[in-house]
Amino acid sequence: MTFTNSFELLAFHETAYTIYAVMIISIIAWFGYNLTRKEAKSIVRIPFYTYMAFLVAGGVGHHIFTYNTIPWVSQDITRHEVTPDASYTFEIQRHKWIGIPEKVTIQCGQTVEFDVKSRDLVYGFGLFRQDGTLVTQMQVNPGTDVNGILDSNDMLWTFNHNGVFNLTSTEYSGPAQYSEDGKEDLMLVKNFVEVVGCTDGGKK
Amino acid sequence: MSLMKNLVHGTNFDHTSLNALQKVTLRAVVMSFLFFGLVAIEGMIMRLVVTGASNPLPEMFSHPQHYFSIMTVHPIVGIFGSTYQLVFAAFMFLVPFLTKKPLYSVKLANAVWLLITIGTVLAWIAAFVWQYAPMYTLYWPLPADTIQFNVVGGIVFIIGVALIMLGTLGFIYNIYATIFARVGVHKDKTTKELLISGFGIDGMLNLWHKLTGKPPYSKEPALALPVVAIFRGTVDTFLDAIVILSAGILVLVYLLFDASGAPLDVGAIDALLYKNYFWWGLDLVADGLVLIYVAGSWYLLATLITGQKLFMENVARAALMLELLVSWMVWSHHLLADQGQPEMMKLISGEMVTAFELLTQGLALFITLVTLWKARPLKMTMELKYLLGGLVGFGLAVPAAIIQADMGMNRVLHNTQWIIMAHVHIALIVGLYMTLYSALYVLWPIVTNGTKMFSSKMSNIHFWMYLIGGIGMGAFGGMAGLDGMLRRHLYVNGEFNTLMILAAICGSMVLIAWVIFLLNIVMSVGIKGLIGIFLPAHDKTASYGIEPETVAQNHKA
């Protein structure tokens, strides 16, 4: 099992968490009801150490599961050893993208590096599908090294599905990101990324 | 008695019968619930704005300066003005009550609620008047960005936050001075014994002695378990106060230099390092003191409601010690989307140590449930209902956060409505507040000298509306997060309209529930009684003499 994009992951997550939420609410409700009944008997006995082992397995197993099913985890950890198919570097200053390409076209399956630098505030870099769902994101911190060169905020992303994605900042950097009436996000770049060449189900 | 008589005089509340400790407790409780109302209104304004252009609010609420200034003070009012006040009030009453010693200083307790109230109001004014809106996270250098924000507004805001932190330090001093006072039952105890008990080390040693076949290290620990939790949680409260205070001083220095016409270079402060420092401190609230205080409150409530000893008390004591270490090492889960953050810190602090919270909180849940189960049948009192509601809240909220504290999930959930709604709001509104409501119902007859609650129907309506509204708002907001809705972004074009309308409906249930609760309280104590709470106490006693065990007898079926 591998999630090829965030859409699949989020759909899985929504289902799994909803089941869990219904379960925990039901258990406590059932528990509360039986607390008032003298004749109530335990249906199952949960030994303490089994319960603790379950929690440990849940906590650790969750990360093992995601490491093995979400491809961008290992890719992110080893990103400095990976040669990307394409690389884009640009900056942000006073809520404006500087040196940003008009449009980025990516072939299906390509791994692309985005390196974004901030000249003043903390921003975010986020790609969104046309329906508003999040493709990927990172924080963009300002700062320079001792030589005054702006700090990198770099990420790799492999695109496995066709789509046209919008770009905006995912971190709050003050009200100046918006028009005065709030109706326009001034950092929004529509149709910034287009991925082509994938099959309908994703990948080549 | 007519409704009007109730409104003026209450049921049988007599404020002149209250001693100094009871009065100072109730003062903070009153302020806390007033701030809760303010925060609920603020929350509803923001919920309505994001429902889109058809919302009934004046257009100015959709303007970014206005919207984000509300968003900035919302957590300040909610967490400090309301939650801190309520928790501090409860603990400054409970520590003397449980240790059977007087509170170190009632004057200091009065200063605490006054400082927090004034500080919260100042922060609110800074946002309302000058629209100072750097958010509670204060990511450097945004709070010192005088191009976007008014300097005076910034200075007023920081002074407000500083006053809140000074009030917090006053609370901490009062609690420790009371715990370490060698009077009453602690007359013959040494500071070392109290320290060992306070950190939960005696519980750990008891477990070790049991494993190695030795007699228990301590048959009768110096401090009751809830006091241990208060002691432990207050360590994090202290560290958090120091971090926020120091960050505030840093911002204040920059703002003052800016106001003097000689601005300092904001680039001198490393933004990522600052983020680490600030989140280390701020996370001690979310993942430190809240979890510890809540665990301690669950243990206390379970023992008071059942009248029985806590199940696995030594394990609970030891777990509180473990939580100390865990809470200091988990802040990196807030920086999983920061690419400059070392990968090892993301892995160890952000993922692995954070996952321990599932263990510590799961343990508290287990111990509380088993303690209740062993004492059945129990009457389904209001306090028991709220306690179960609190357990549901954390049962939902903790895994929601653990899921996100993962490098894979964080890439698509960071800064979305998922974390703020499915985790933070459910943890606070449902988990924490329902636990606090439970404590309120347990302590109500003690703190008010047996005042009858005006209406149990209103209590029940409050419970159900609050529970359903709280979970519903968190759930719909969380779903919007999964659909890509960011948490600190302005959406005025109805982008997530359906889910936001549903969240707003649930949010209004929480707001209405608060009105019903407040009305019930006012009808119980009366307006005269409410004013009387703020008048000086004739009885200067700083303790409360009822044995905790007697409270439990009222709850047995």
Boltz contact constraints between the chains, C-beta under 6 A:
constraints:
  - contact:
      token1: [A, 6]
      token2: [B, 412]
      max_distance: 6.0
  - contact:
      token1: [A, 10]
      token2: [B, 482]
      max_distance: 6.0
  - contact:
      token1: [A, 14]
      token2: [B, 482]
      max_distance: 6.0
  - contact:
      token1: [A, 21]
      token2: [B, 396]
      max_distance: 6.0
  - contact:
      token1: [A, 24]
      token2: [B, 395]
      max_distance: 6.0
  - contact:
      token1: [A, 25]
      token2: [B, 392]
      max_distance: 6.0
  - contact:
      token1: [A, 28]
      token2: [B, 388]
      max_distance: 6.0
  - contact:
      token1: [A, 28]
      token2: [B, 391]
      max_distance: 6.0
  - contact:
      token1: [A, 28]
      token2: [B, 392]
      max_distance: 6.0
  - contact:
      token1: [A, 32]
      token2: [B, 388]
      max_distance: 6.0
  - contact:
      token1: [A, 35]
      token2: [B, 372]
      max_distance: 6.0
  - contact:
      token1: [A, 35]
      token2: [B, 376]
      max_distance: 6.0
  - contact:
      token1: [A, 35]
      token2: [B, 378]
      max_distance: 6.0
  - contact:
      token1: [A, 36]
      token2: [B, 377]
      max_distance: 6.0
  - contact:
      token1: [A, 36]
      token2: [B, 380]
      max_distance: 6.0
  - contact:
      token1: [A, 37]
      token2: [B, 377]
      max_distance: 6.0
  - contact:
      token1: [A, 38]
      token2: [B, 377]
      max_distance: 6.0
  - contact:
      token1: [A, 51]
      token2: [B, 366]
      max_distance: 6.0
  - contact:
      token1: [A, 55]
      token2: [B, 358]
      max_distance: 6.0
  - contact:
      token1: [A, 55]
      token2: [B, 359]
      max_distance: 6.0
  - contact:
      token1: [A, 55]
      token2: [B, 362]
      max_distance: 6.0
  - contact:
      token1: [A, 59]
      token2: [B, 355]
      max_distance: 6.0
  - contact:
      token1: [A, 59]
      token2: [B, 358]
      max_distance: 6.0
  - contact:
      token1: [A, 63]
      token2: [B, 351]
      max_distance: 6.0
  - contact:
      token1: [A, 63]
      token2: [B, 406]
      max_distance: 6.0
  - contact:
      token1: [A, 66]
      token2: [B, 406]
      max_distance: 6.0
  - contact:
      token1: [A, 66]
      token2: [B, 408]
      max_distance: 6.0
  - contact:
      token1: [A, 70]
      token2: [B, 408]
      max_distance: 6.0
  - contact:
      token1: [A, 73]
      token2: [B, 407]
      max_distance: 6.0
  - contact:
      token1: [A, 73]
      token2: [B, 408]
      max_distance: 6.0
  - contact:
      token1: [A, 77]
      token2: [B, 343]
      max_distance: 6.0
  - contact:
      token1: [A, 121]
      token2: [B, 142]
      max_distance: 6.0
  - contact:
      token1: [A, 122]
      token2: [B, 139]
      max_distance: 6.0
  - contact:
      token1: [A, 122]
      token2: [B, 271]
      max_distance: 6.0
  - contact:
      token1: [A, 128]
      token2: [B, 484]
      max_distance: 6.0
  - contact:
      token1: [A, 132]
      token2: [B, 484]
      max_distance: 6.0
  - contact:
      token1: [A, 132]
      token2: [B, 495]
      max_distance: 6.0
  - contact:
      token1: [A, 133]
      token2: [B, 483]
      max_distance: 6.0
  - contact:
      token1: [A, 133]
      token2: [B, 484]
      max_distance: 6.0
  - contact:
      token1: [A, 134]
      token2: [B, 412]
      max_distance: 6.0
  - contact:
      token1: [A, 134]
      token2: [B, 484]
      max_distance: 6.0
  - contact:
      token1: [A, 136]
      token2: [B, 411]
      max_distance: 6.0
  - contact:
      token1: [A, 138]
      token2: [B, 337]
      max_distance: 6.0
  - contact:
      token1: [A, 138]
      token2: [B, 339]
      max_distance: 6.0
  - contact:
      token1: [A, 139]
      token2: [B, 337]
      max_distance: 6.0
  - contact:
      token1: [A, 139]
      token2: [B, 338]
      max_distance: 6.0
  - contact:
      token1: [A, 141]
      token2: [B, 271]
      max_distance: 6.0
  - contact:
      token1: [A, 141]
      token2: [B, 272]
      max_distance: 6.0
  - contact:
      token1: [A, 142]
      token2: [B, 271]
      max_distance: 6.0
  - contact:
      token1: [A, 143]
      token2: [B, 270]
      max_distance: 6.0
  - contact:
      token1: [A, 143]
      token2: [B, 271]
      max_distance: 6.0
  - contact:
      token1: [A, 153]
      token2: [B, 339]
      max_distance: 6.0
  - contact:
      token1: [A, 154]
      token2: [B, 339]
      max_distance: 6.0
  - contact:
      token1: [A, 155]
      token2: [B, 339]
      max_distance: 6.0
  - contact:
      token1: [A, 170]
      token2: [B, 415]
      max_distance: 6.0
  - contact:
      token1: [A, 170]
      token2: [B, 486]
      max_distance: 6.0
  - contact:
      token1: [A, 172]
      token2: [B, 135]
      max_distance: 6.0
  - contact:
      token1: [A, 172]
      token2: [B, 488]
      max_distance: 6.0
  - contact:
      token1: [A, 174]
      token2: [B, 148]
      max_distance: 6.0
  - contact:
      token1: [A, 175]
      token2: [B, 64]
      max_distance: 6.0
  - contact:
      token1: [A, 175]
      token2: [B, 65]
      max_distance: 6.0
  - contact:
      token1: [A, 175]
      token2: [B, 68]
      max_distance: 6.0
  - contact:
      token1: [A, 176]
      token2: [B, 148]
      max_distance: 6.0
  - contact:
      token1: [A, 178]
      token2: [B, 64]
      max_distance: 6.0
  - contact:
      token1: [A, 178]
      token2: [B, 490]
      max_distance: 6.0
  - contact:
      token1: [A, 182]
      token2: [B, 62]
      max_distance: 6.0
  - contact:
      token1: [A, 182]
      token2: [B, 63]
      max_distance: 6.0
  - contact:
      token1: [A, 182]
      token2: [B, 64]
      max_distance: 6.0
  - contact:
      token1: [A, 182]
      token2: [B, 490]
      max_distance: 6.0
  - contact:
      token1: [A, 182]
      token2: [B, 492]
      max_distance: 6.0
  - contact:
      token1: [A, 183]
      token2: [B, 492]
      max_distance: 6.0
